[in-house]
Amino acid sequence: MRIGSSIFLIAVGAILAWAVAPGLIPNVDQAMVGYILMAVGVIGLIASLVLASPGRSRRISETRSVVDPNTGETITRAESRDAGL
């Protein structure tokens, strides 16, 4: 769920909870459905903001040592890269 869809759910939930006349949809508690949609939207908004934060990038470093069979010299290779999700 992205930020836009989370805000959309919050808006639809607020409309159902506070702006629509009760009893428009028979046998359904519109206010409760609105509150549920708003809660899901807020949870989705918080999750999308946490996952999109720039502090989540991780850097991985690897070091490998190999002995060259021809010269007997030890060769060390260091590699760094960003880890994705």
All heavy atoms as an XYZ file, in Angstrom:
616
protein
N       0.853     -1.163      0.000
C       0.000      0.000      0.000
C       0.900      1.227      0.000
O       1.831      1.323      0.779
C      -0.898     -0.012      1.239
C      -1.868      1.118      1.259
S      -2.939      1.177      2.698
C      -3.731     -0.386      2.664
N       0.623      2.148     -0.892
C       1.416      3.369     -0.992
C       0.750      4.514     -0.244
O      -0.351      4.388      0.287
C       1.607      3.751     -2.457
C       2.333      2.709     -3.268
C       3.779      2.677     -2.864
N       4.466      1.623     -3.566
C       5.635      1.783     -4.121
N       6.252      2.929     -4.059
N       6.225      0.785     -4.719
N       1.417      5.652     -0.237
C       0.929      6.807      0.508
C      -0.403      7.289     -0.048
O      -1.330      7.609      0.702
C       1.989      7.929      0.488
C       3.228      7.478      1.259
C       1.436      9.216      1.083
C       4.392      8.430      1.150
N      -0.536      7.334     -1.361
C      -1.772      7.816     -1.977
C      -2.979      6.960     -1.652
O      -4.069      7.476     -1.348
N      -2.804      5.652     -1.712
C      -3.936      4.772     -1.395
C      -4.276      4.817      0.095
O      -5.442      4.678      0.481
C      -3.644      3.336     -1.837
O      -2.470      2.868     -1.238
N      -3.296      5.039      0.940
C      -3.569      5.184      2.375
C      -4.383      6.442      2.663
O      -5.357      6.405      3.431
C      -2.263      5.240      3.157
O      -1.529      4.062      2.999
N      -4.002      7.546      2.025
C      -4.762      8.783      2.201
C      -6.167      8.628      1.637
O      -7.136      9.132      2.216
C      -4.002      9.959      1.558
C      -2.723     10.214      2.345
C      -4.868     11.217      1.497
C      -1.805     11.236      1.728
N      -6.312      7.908      0.536
C      -7.638      7.659     -0.037
C      -8.515      6.874      0.945
O      -9.692      7.198      1.136
C      -7.505      6.904     -1.360
C      -8.808      6.532     -1.978
C      -9.578      7.481     -2.625
C      -9.273      5.227     -1.908
C     -10.791      7.144     -3.190
C     -10.480      4.882     -2.470
C     -11.245      5.842     -3.119
N      -7.957      5.838      1.564
C      -8.729      5.062      2.540
C      -9.131      5.907      3.741
O     -10.251      5.776      4.258
C      -7.929      3.846      3.010
C      -7.859      2.659      2.073
C      -6.986      1.565      2.681
C      -9.229      2.132      1.763
N      -8.242      6.766      4.193
C      -8.569      7.646      5.315
C      -9.714      8.579      4.925
O     -10.659      8.792      5.702
C      -7.326      8.436      5.765
C      -6.285      7.481      6.355
C      -7.694      9.503      6.789
C      -4.930      8.118      6.592
N      -9.660      9.126      3.714
C     -10.705     10.051      3.269
C     -12.052      9.343      3.110
O     -13.087      9.866      3.555
C     -10.289     10.699      1.952
N     -12.053      8.164      2.508
C     -13.312      7.420      2.345
C     -13.870      7.026      3.708
O     -15.082      7.110      3.945
C     -13.099      6.179      1.445
C     -14.300      5.260      1.474
C     -12.802      6.601      0.024
N     -13.005      6.619      4.618
C     -13.449      6.263      5.967
C     -14.044      7.454      6.700
O     -15.075      7.324      7.379
N     -13.439      8.622      6.549
C     -13.972      9.818      7.203
C     -15.319     10.206      6.615
O     -16.237     10.614      7.350
C     -12.980     10.971      7.062
N     -15.468     10.057      5.313
C     -16.754     10.366      4.678
C     -17.834      9.412      5.188
O     -18.942      9.836      5.533
C     -16.622     10.305      3.147
C     -15.786     11.487      2.649
C     -17.997     10.303      2.479
C     -15.392     11.384      1.192
N     -17.509      8.121      5.246
C     -18.502      7.153      5.739
C     -18.824      7.365      7.211
O     -19.972      7.197      7.630
C     -18.005      5.723      5.528
C     -18.177      5.148      4.131
C     -17.552      3.763      4.066
C     -19.636      5.079      3.747
N     -17.826      7.727      7.993
C     -18.051      7.854      9.434
C     -18.797      9.132      9.802
O     -19.640      9.111     10.698
C     -16.712      7.803     10.175
N     -18.502     10.237      9.116
C     -19.032     11.508      9.587
C     -19.932     12.253      8.600
O     -20.743     13.070      9.008
C     -17.881     12.437      9.968
C     -17.077     11.896     11.104
C     -17.552     11.395     12.269
C     -15.664     11.801     11.184
N     -16.515     10.987     13.077
C     -15.346     11.237     12.424
C     -14.631     12.136     10.324
C     -14.045     11.006     12.839
C     -13.341     11.914     10.732
C     -13.052     11.354     11.979
N     -19.808     12.017      7.293
C     -20.513     12.872      6.339
C     -21.763     12.242      5.735
O     -22.623     12.961      5.256
C     -19.569     13.284      5.220
N     -21.866     10.930      5.730
C     -23.005     10.258      5.105
C     -24.081     10.018      6.161
O     -23.780      9.628      7.290
C     -22.562      8.917      4.462
C     -23.727      8.170      3.870
C     -21.506      9.177      3.396
N     -25.308     10.232      5.766
C     -26.429     10.036      6.692
C     -26.532      8.573      7.097
O     -26.377      7.678      6.264
C     -27.730     10.480      6.034
N     -26.774      8.296      8.382
C     -26.902      6.905      8.832
C     -28.104      6.235      8.169
O     -29.108      6.862      7.893
C     -27.120      7.019     10.335
C     -26.805      8.415     10.709
C     -26.867      9.236      9.475
N     -27.957      4.965      7.890
C     -29.048      4.198      7.299
C     -29.060      4.232      5.788
O     -29.978      3.712      5.163
N     -28.064      4.824      5.172
C     -27.997      4.861      3.715
C     -27.817      3.456      3.153
O     -28.428      3.102      2.152
C     -26.857      5.772      3.258
C     -26.703      5.967      1.751
C     -27.923      6.704      1.196
C     -25.446      6.743      1.442
N     -26.988      2.668      3.811
C     -26.793      1.267      3.422
C     -27.474      0.420      4.493
O     -27.076      0.439      5.658
C     -25.295      0.921      3.342
C     -24.580      1.869      2.394
C     -25.105     -0.516      2.892
C     -23.076      1.762      2.432
N     -28.519     -0.333      4.121
C     -29.248     -1.106      5.136
C     -28.399     -2.229      5.739
O     -27.577     -2.841      5.063
C     -30.436     -1.687      4.379
C     -30.233     -1.387      2.945
C     -29.091     -0.463      2.801
N     -28.596     -2.493      7.002
C     -27.948     -3.574      7.754
C     -26.431     -3.438      7.854
O     -25.737     -4.423      8.088
C     -28.303     -4.944      7.163
C     -29.787     -5.203      7.184
O     -30.493     -4.787      8.110
N     -30.294     -5.866      6.162
N     -25.894     -2.240      7.636
C     -24.454     -2.022      7.749
C     -24.235     -0.791      8.630
O     -24.848      0.249      8.423
C     -23.817     -1.787      6.356
C     -22.345     -1.425      6.494
C     -23.970     -3.010      5.469
N     -23.380     -0.940      9.616
C     -23.028      0.189     10.466
C     -21.957      1.005      9.738
O     -20.777      0.675      9.754
C     -22.511     -0.318     11.811
C     -22.269      0.806     12.800
O     -22.591      1.968     12.484
O     -21.755      0.512     13.899
N     -22.384      2.060      9.077
C     -21.492      2.854      8.239
C     -20.392      3.519      9.054
O     -19.251      3.630      8.573
C     -22.283      3.932      7.499
C     -23.210      3.376      6.478
C     -24.154      4.444      5.970
O     -25.271      4.135      5.671
N     -23.738      5.670      5.880
N     -20.704      3.951     10.234
C     -19.695      4.596     11.065
C     -18.573      3.613     11.407
O     -17.390      3.960     11.342
C     -20.323      5.148     12.334
N     -18.927      2.376     11.737
C     -17.905      1.375     12.075
C     -17.049      1.050     10.855
O     -15.817      0.941     10.966
C     -18.563      0.102     12.615
C     -17.566     -0.952     13.036
S     -16.404     -0.401     14.297
C     -17.482     -0.171     15.669
N     -17.662      0.918      9.698
C     -16.905      0.669      8.469
C     -15.960      1.851      8.197
O     -14.806      1.657      7.812
C     -17.861      0.421      7.278
C     -17.085      0.365      5.967
C     -18.637     -0.862      7.477
N     -16.447      3.060      8.425
C     -15.608      4.240      8.238
C     -14.420      4.256      9.174
O     -13.297      4.571      8.762
N     -14.656      3.930     10.442
C     -13.547      3.895     11.401
C     -12.531      2.808     11.044
O     -11.327      2.995     11.188
C     -14.067      3.682     12.821
C     -14.867      4.849     13.350
C     -16.070      4.650     14.016
C     -14.433      6.161     13.176
C     -16.804      5.719     14.494
C     -15.163      7.230     13.653
C     -16.349      7.010     14.313
O     -17.077      8.072     14.776
N     -13.019      1.671     10.576
C     -12.108      0.589     10.170
C     -11.267      1.030      8.977
O     -10.050      0.801      8.937
C     -12.902     -0.697      9.863
C     -13.482     -1.270     11.156
C     -12.026     -1.724      9.150
C     -14.457     -2.409     10.947
N     -11.900      1.675      7.989
C     -11.147      2.152      6.826
C     -10.115      3.204      7.222
O      -8.993      3.206      6.706
C     -12.093      2.720      5.774
C     -12.907      1.705      4.981
C     -13.867      2.427      4.047
C     -12.002      0.781      4.191
N     -10.478      4.085      8.137
C      -9.512      5.082      8.593
C      -8.343      4.430      9.324
O      -7.185      4.825      9.135
C     -10.188      6.119      9.492
C     -11.037      7.105      8.739
S     -11.582      8.495      9.730
C     -12.725      7.718     10.852
N      -8.610      3.429     10.151
C      -7.534      2.740     10.880
C      -6.596      2.028      9.916
O      -5.363      2.103     10.056
C      -8.127      1.756     11.884
N      -7.167      1.335      8.924
C      -6.332      0.642      7.933
C      -5.511      1.658      7.141
O      -4.328      1.426      6.848
C      -7.212     -0.228      7.009
C      -6.420     -0.744      5.827
C      -7.812     -1.381      7.783
N      -6.105      2.792      6.810
C      -5.378      3.827      6.090
C      -4.235      4.405      6.900
O      -3.138      4.637      6.383
N      -4.457      4.631      8.187
C      -3.388      5.165      9.047
C      -2.267      4.144      9.197
O      -1.082      4.493      9.119
C      -3.962      5.580     10.424
C      -2.852      5.844     11.419
C      -4.854      6.802     10.278
N      -2.610      2.880      9.392
C      -1.583      1.837      9.500
C      -0.788      1.735      8.202
O       0.439      1.626      8.211
C      -2.227      0.484      9.879
C      -2.753      0.542     11.302
C      -1.225     -0.660      9.716
C      -3.617     -0.633     11.687
N      -1.483      1.773      7.060
C      -0.790      1.737      5.767
C       0.086      2.945      5.544
O       1.182      2.842      4.986
N      -0.364      4.113      5.982
C       0.429      5.329      5.831
C       1.706      5.257      6.662
O       2.794      5.584      6.187
C      -0.400      6.547      6.237
C       0.248      7.905      6.087
C       0.568      8.193      4.635
C      -0.661      8.983      6.652
N       1.586      4.805      7.897
C       2.764      4.671      8.761
C       3.733      3.643      8.185
O       4.945      3.879      8.128
C       2.337      4.295     10.196
C       1.610      5.473     10.840
C       3.539      3.887     11.042
C       0.939      5.140     12.156
N       3.200      2.512      7.715
C       4.066      1.474      7.146
C       4.771      1.962      5.886
O       5.969      1.707      5.694
C       3.247      0.222      6.840
N       4.064      2.679      5.025
C       4.696      3.154      3.794
C       5.746      4.225      4.080
O       6.769      4.281      3.406
C       3.646      3.674      2.818
O       2.969      4.783      3.356
N       5.519      5.066      5.085
C       6.523      6.067      5.434
C       7.762      5.423      6.052
O       8.888      5.856      5.799
C       5.937      7.101      6.391
C       4.911      8.051      5.776
C       4.301      8.936      6.859
C       5.524      8.881      4.688
N       7.570      4.394      6.850
C       8.718      3.710      7.461
C       9.527      2.977      6.394
O      10.762      3.031      6.394
C       8.242      2.738      8.563
C       9.354      1.801      8.985
C       7.724      3.513      9.755
N       8.847      2.312      5.467
C       9.559      1.561      4.434
C      10.225      2.468      3.408
O      11.211      2.078      2.789
C       8.607      0.599      3.732
C       8.106     -0.562      4.583
C       7.083     -1.388      3.819
C       9.266     -1.438      5.008
N       9.724      3.668      3.227
C      10.293      4.590      2.244
C      11.382      5.475      2.831
O      11.988      6.250      2.101
C       9.188      5.458      1.661
N      11.653      5.368      4.109
C      12.642      6.252      4.726
C      14.044      5.927      4.208
O      14.381      4.770      3.979
C      12.594      6.124      6.245
O      13.066      4.858      6.637
N      14.877      6.947      4.025
C      16.215      6.700      3.483
C      17.151      6.005      4.456
O      18.178      5.491      4.057
C      16.732      8.112      3.169
C      15.957      9.012      4.039
C      14.611      8.353      4.236
N      16.812      5.939      5.717
C      17.668      5.295      6.697
C      17.642      3.774      6.644
O      18.375      3.119      7.352
N      16.794      3.213      5.798
C      16.689      1.769      5.733
C      17.722      1.125      4.819
O      17.809     -0.083      4.745
C      15.294      1.362      5.271
C      14.258      1.549      6.330
C      12.982      0.824      6.022
N      13.135     -0.543      5.584
C      13.150     -1.608      6.367
N      13.093     -1.459      7.670
N      13.237     -2.818      5.873
N      18.483      1.907      4.085
C      19.467      1.302      3.197
C      20.606      0.713      4.027
O      21.071      1.318      4.989
C      19.988      2.325      2.202
O      20.636      3.355      2.878
N      21.033     -0.449      3.646
C      22.113     -1.130      4.355
C      23.277     -1.323      3.405
O      23.109     -1.506      2.215
C      21.634     -2.496      4.848
C      20.561     -2.421      5.884
C      20.257     -3.782      6.467
N      20.563     -4.870      5.576
C      19.749     -5.877      5.329
N      18.589     -5.938      5.892
N      20.095     -6.842      4.518
N      24.441     -1.307      3.922
C      25.638     -1.513      3.123
C      26.278     -2.820      3.577
O      26.486     -3.039      4.769
C      26.593     -0.349      3.333
C      27.709     -0.306      2.391
C      27.784      1.119      1.818
N      28.826      1.237      0.845
C      28.590      1.268     -0.461
N      27.377      1.182     -0.901
N      29.574      1.389     -1.306
N      26.596     -3.661      2.612
C      27.220     -4.955      2.897
C      28.647     -4.933      2.365
O      28.885     -4.520      1.237
C      26.431     -6.105      2.238
C      25.046     -6.210      2.865
C      27.177     -7.414      2.381
C      24.177     -7.255      2.235
N      29.579     -5.355      3.188
C      30.978     -5.427      2.777
C      31.439     -6.874      2.861
O      31.184     -7.556      3.846
C      31.856     -4.556      3.673
O      31.480     -3.209      3.578
N      32.133     -7.319      1.818
C      32.695     -8.673      1.794
C      34.188     -8.569      1.524
O      34.633     -7.752      0.726
C      32.056     -9.501      0.675
C      30.656     -9.953      0.934
C      30.148    -10.849     -0.183
O      30.953    -11.271     -1.043
O      28.955    -11.125     -0.190
N      34.939     -9.421      2.176
C      36.377     -9.501      1.934
C      36.723    -10.955      1.656
O      36.330    -11.846      2.414
C      37.171     -9.000      3.156
O      36.739     -7.677      3.462
C      38.654     -8.995      2.891
N      37.440    -11.177      0.558
C      37.845    -12.540      0.182
C      39.354    -12.565     -0.006
O      39.933    -11.688     -0.627
C      37.175    -12.963     -1.119
C      35.682    -13.065     -1.008
C      35.095    -13.496     -2.313
N      33.632    -13.458     -2.227
C      32.842    -13.706     -3.227
N      33.330    -13.997     -4.410
N      31.549    -13.660     -3.067
N      39.946    -13.603      0.515
C      41.391    -13.796      0.340
C      41.620    -15.089     -0.405
O      41.045    -16.135     -0.064
C      42.104    -13.849      1.690
O      41.977    -12.605      2.348
N      42.459    -15.025     -1.443
C      42.756    -16.194     -2.273
C      44.270    -16.246     -2.459
O      44.925    -15.222     -2.640
C      42.049    -16.085     -3.653
C      42.380    -17.267     -4.525
C      40.559    -15.955     -3.486
N      44.812    -17.447     -2.466
C      46.247    -17.623     -2.715
C      46.435    -17.949     -4.191
O      45.829    -18.877     -4.724
C      46.817    -18.754     -1.830
C      48.281    -19.002     -2.154
C      46.629    -18.420     -0.372
N      47.258    -17.144     -4.852
C      47.546    -17.364     -6.271
C      48.397    -18.618     -6.407
O      49.478    -18.703     -5.817
C      48.279    -16.138     -6.830
C      48.459    -16.198     -8.334
O      48.021    -17.192     -8.950
O      49.028    -15.242     -8.891
N      47.932    -19.614     -7.180
C      48.697    -20.870     -7.262
C      50.036    -20.721     -7.988
O      50.952    -21.496     -7.747
C      47.763    -21.815     -8.018
C      46.792    -20.943     -8.719
C      46.711    -19.674     -7.939
N      50.179    -19.735     -8.856
C      51.426    -19.574     -9.605
C      52.521    -18.918     -8.768
O      53.678    -19.348     -8.811
C      51.188    -18.738    -10.870
C      50.254    -19.438    -11.835
O      50.200    -20.654    -11.876
N      49.498    -18.661    -12.588
N      52.162    -17.869     -8.026
C      53.187    -17.119     -7.285
C      53.152    -17.393     -5.791
O      54.102    -17.064     -5.088
C      52.981    -15.604     -7.502
O      51.701    -15.234     -7.009
C      53.087    -15.243     -8.975
N      52.076    -17.953     -5.269
C      51.948    -18.191     -3.843
C      51.572    -16.938     -3.077
O      51.581    -16.911     -1.856
N      51.260    -15.891     -3.807
C      50.918    -14.614     -3.192
C      49.445    -14.608     -2.775
O      48.587    -15.149     -3.461
C      51.171    -13.493     -4.221
C      50.912    -12.116     -3.709
C      51.181    -11.076     -4.793
O      51.780    -11.406     -5.813
O      50.758     -9.932     -4.585
N      49.168    -13.998     -1.630
C      47.790    -13.878     -1.134
C      47.161    -12.625     -1.734
O      47.707    -11.522     -1.617
C      47.754    -13.788      0.393
O      48.379    -14.951      0.935
C      46.332    -13.693      0.894
N      46.013    -12.811     -2.365
C      45.287    -11.712     -2.987
C      44.017    -11.482     -2.181
O      43.245    -12.411     -1.956
C      44.946    -12.029     -4.453
C      46.223    -12.281     -5.241
C      44.132    -10.903     -5.064
C      45.977    -12.830     -6.619
N      43.821    -10.262     -1.736
C      42.639     -9.912     -0.948
C      41.768     -8.964     -1.775
O      42.269     -7.984     -2.325
C      43.025     -9.226      0.366
O      43.910    -10.089      1.088
C      41.814     -8.907      1.205
N      40.488     -9.306     -1.835
C      39.541     -8.482     -2.588
C      38.430     -8.039     -1.655
O      37.786     -8.851     -1.013
C      38.964     -9.292     -3.746
C      37.954     -8.545     -4.540
C      37.424     -9.392     -5.663
N      36.382     -8.675     -6.363
C      35.521     -9.225     -7.180
N      35.583    -10.512     -7.417
N      34.610     -8.500     -7.767
N      38.222     -6.721     -1.601
C      37.143     -6.162     -0.766
C      36.062     -5.619     -1.696
O      36.339     -4.921     -2.673
C      37.675     -5.056      0.119
N      34.799     -5.936     -1.371
C      33.675     -5.505     -2.199
C      32.580     -4.958     -1.292
O      32.251     -5.560     -0.265
C      33.141     -6.713     -2.986
C      31.957     -6.403     -3.850
C      31.494     -7.663     -4.594
O      32.341     -8.425     -5.070
O      30.281     -7.854     -4.679
N      32.036     -3.806     -1.660
C      30.936     -3.201     -0.895
C      29.772     -2.955     -1.838
O      29.958     -2.559     -2.978
C      31.369     -1.878     -0.273
O      32.378     -2.086      0.672
N      28.556     -3.168     -1.334
C      27.370     -2.923     -2.144
C      26.195     -2.586     -1.230
O      26.210     -2.894     -0.047
C      27.043     -4.113     -3.039
C      26.642     -5.353     -2.278
C      26.322     -6.498     -3.235
N      25.818     -7.635     -2.545
C      26.534     -8.546     -1.927
N      27.839     -8.471     -1.924
N      25.975     -9.566     -1.300
N      25.194     -1.961     -1.809
C      23.964     -1.656     -1.068
C      23.048     -2.846     -1.122
O      22.890     -3.470     -2.175
C      23.261     -0.443     -1.680
C      24.034      0.839     -1.447
O      24.725      0.919     -0.433
O      23.942      1.736     -2.290
N      22.446     -3.176      0.007
C      21.517     -4.303      0.070
C      20.115     -3.762     -0.155
O      19.693     -2.804      0.460
C      21.603     -4.989      1.419
N      19.382     -4.389     -1.049
C      18.000     -4.008     -1.287
C      17.076     -4.751     -0.356
O      17.485     -5.590      0.445
N      15.779     -4.438     -0.432
C      14.801     -5.135      0.414
C      14.546     -6.463     -0.090
O      14.361     -7.187     -0.728
C      13.502     -4.331      0.493
C      13.625     -3.040      1.279
C      12.309     -2.272      1.196
C      13.927     -3.321      2.716
